[in-house]
Amino acid sequence: MAVASLSPLPSAGPLTRLHRFLRGLMALAIVALLSVSLVACDGGRNKAAVLSPDDIAAITRQAEGFLAARDRLPELAALVNKRDWTYTRNLIHGPMQEVGRQMLYINRRLLPSEQAEANKRANNLKAALADLDEAARVQDSDALRKGYIKVASSFGLYAQILPQPVQEALKQV
């Protein structure tokens, strides 16, 4: 019995070469597609977040009121030193009352990466003002003095959050 040769059909040679060629072409197309996809995904990583001119203008408007309240600190210090309970509370509830709202509007316009720290500092300032008000209400001179120190330092810490263009516009640097 003769063993039959299992050689490919004579027409199978060109089909095998065509199959290899198409497989190589497909691999090349996949590599090109993946390369283009990866380049297209790289877009946002290199851009630094920047405040818009509208944000800077809004922050500047609110910062003017915040800084006006901060500029009243020497007046508040004089009232604290005199232990003038009534006028201390009047200053807190009058000219300094809007500070919380102003900081809220400023914080909303800051970059997302800065908002958490700004909110923390704003809350510390509001708490310090509340403590100072309570010390004046109960007429505790020691707590009033300590409360004033907390308020003054909290104003300074929050002012550092203001963006550089705002500080320059308001001549704070």
N, C-alpha and C positions, 0 to 999 in steps of 0.2 A: 504494500500500500504506500502510495506516495504521499508525502506530506505537502499539503498545499501551502503555498507561501501566502502570508497575510500582509502583503504589501498594500499600501494605499492605492486607491484607484488612480489612474493616471490624471484625472481632472481634479483630485483632492489637493495636489501641491499648490496650485494658485489660490485655492480657497483658504488653505492654512496660512499662507502669507498674507492674504487679505484680512483674515481674522486677527493675526498678530498686529498688523498695521492699524486696524480699527481700535484694538485694545490699547495700543500705545497712544493713539490720538485721543482716546477717551481719558486716559490718565493725564495727558497734557492739559486737556480742557478742565479737568477737575482741579489741577494744581493752579491754573490761571484763575479760575473762579474763586478758589480759596484765598489766593493772594490779593485779589481785588477786594474781597469781602473784609479781610483783615485790615487793609489800608483804610477802607471806608469807616471802620469802627473806631479808628484812632482819633477822630475829630475833637472831642470835648476835653481830652485830658490835658492838653497843653495850654488851653486858654485860662487865664486867671480871672476870677470873678471880680467885677468892677462895678461900683455904684454908678447909676445913670445920672445925668445932669439934673433930671427931675427929682431923684432921690436926694442928691446933694442940696438942692434948693429947699426941699421940704424939711430936711434935717436942720439946715441953717435957720429957717424960720422958727422952728421949735427950740433950737439951741439958744436963740436970742432970749427967749423967755426964761429958759433954764438958767442961763448965765446972769440974767437980771436978778433972779431970786438968789443966786449964789453971791452976787455983789452986795446983798443985804446982810450977809453974815456979820460984818462988823457991828451993824446996828443991833442984830440979835445978841451978839456977845456983850454989848453994853447993857442990854436989858437983863441978860442972865447975871451979869456982875452986880447989877443993882437989885437983883431978886424981884424984878417987876413981873409978877406972875401974870397979871392981866394983859399987859402989852406984849409979853412974850407969846402968849396964846393968840393974841390978835394978829401978830406978825405971821405966825405959823398958819393960821386959818385964813388970813387975808392974802398978802402978796406971795406967800410960799405955797399956797393951796394948789396952784396949777402945775406945780413941779411934777407930780405923779402923772398927770395927763400928758405933759410935754415929753417926759421920758418914754411913755408908752408909744407915742407917735414916732419918736426917734428910733426906738427899738424895732418897730415894724419895718422901717426903711433900711436898716442896716443889713449887711450881708448875712446870710443864714449862719455862717460859721461864727459870727460875732454876737448873734442874738442871745444865746444862752448866758454868756458872761454879762452882757448888757442888762438882761432881765434880773440876774442875780444882784448886780450892783444897784439897780433901781429899787428892788425890793429892800435891800439893806438901807438905802436912803429913806425910803418911806417908813420903815420900821424905826429908824433913828428919830425921824420927825415925830412919830407917834409916841415914842418913849419920852422925848423932850416935852411934848404937850402934856403927857400924863404927869411928869415931874412938876410942871408948872401948875397943873390942876390941883395936885395934892400938896403943893408948896414944899417940896423936898429940895432944898438948896444943893445938897450933895449930888443927888440924882440929876438935878438940872445942869450942874456944871459938867458932869460926865456925859450927859445927853448932848450938850452942845458940842463937846469934843467929837462925839460920834457923828453928829450931823455935819460938822465942818469937814471931817475926813471923808465922809461918804460923798459929799458934794465933789471933793477933789478927785476921788476915785472914779466917780461916774463921768466927770469931765474928760478923763483920759480916754474914754470909749469913743468920743466924738471923732469922726474921720478927719484925717489930716487936712483935706481941702476946706472942711468946715472950720477947723481951728484957725487955718490961715485967713479965711474970709472974715472971721470974727476977731482977728488979731489976738489969738490965744497962745500963739507960739512965739 
